Amino acid sequence: MLRPKVPTNPTPTGLVVPLALEPTATVRHSPPLAPAAQPSPRPAVRLTPATGLALVGGGTAVVLVVGAVLVSMLLAVAITGGSVAVCAVVLRSLLASERTHR
């Protein structure tokens, strides 16, 4: 069933040499199968109280982790903005003092 098939390679003259063919199996026609049973209308997954509690706990953990990441990114942006503002004030002060001392 899972035998690799070796492709036929052309010979240097350009002629293609086919591989030896194995006899194929005969096909037997069988009578039609009985209709498949209808699936039951009940849900495939049943949630027990323990499963529900685990889902709520996992969801809460995901929300907390994502929230912590977002807050830390916001804090990093705020700190960067503050430091850029302090640098701008210091540079402005240095340039203003240089103009007055001349």
Secondary structure as GFF3:
##gff-version 3
##sequence-region A 1 102
A	DSSP	alpha_helix	49	100	.	.	.	ID=ss1
###
